[in-house]
Amino acid sequence: MTDTSASTTLYERLGAGDGIAAVVDSLYRHIIGDETLAPFFEGTDMVEQKRHMALFLAVATGGPNGYRGRDIDAAHAGRGITDADFDRVIGHAATALAEAGVDDETIQTVAGALLPLRDQVVADASAA
Ligand code: HEM
């Protein structure tokens, strides 16, 4: 976790599969503890959800490509997710990373990798 050389992938800086699994666990603890966000996951199998999120984050951070879930657009279509909901999830992700001991620069890099997904996650205002 201390090697921040340019050749180290973000995936490795996060502690690879085990590190990401721990962050994802903490992320969903924060999400389910947030009364604004919890209702979105009422019918969700959280074990599968965590597994898919961890595999998705592995690919997104330069790790192995084991993600077999839906694409991000399809997974979130029709759920009515707002910009504010998206910002709350990113906030919880930053908290979960900080709690795992990830440094600020790396947290910013992870956030920078997730922010471009906003348009695929947030409901199209014209369709709402
Ligand atoms: C960068 C932000 C996000 C990423 C990377 C992300 C990633 C994912 C992934 C990988 C899945 C699994 C897809 C599958 O199983 O095929 C998923 C499903 C889901 N996400 Fe997200 N998500 C993000 C933001 C959000 C936000 C902001 C919300 C709502 C507030 C949300 C709510 C959901 C729900 C409800 C599901 C489906 C659960 C189910 O199948 O029951 N996501 N997301």
Residues whose N, C-alpha, C, O or C-beta is under 5 A from the ligand:
A	BS01	HEM	L37 F40 F41 G43 T44 H52 M53 F56 G69 R70 A75 I81 D85 F86 V89 L114 L117 V121
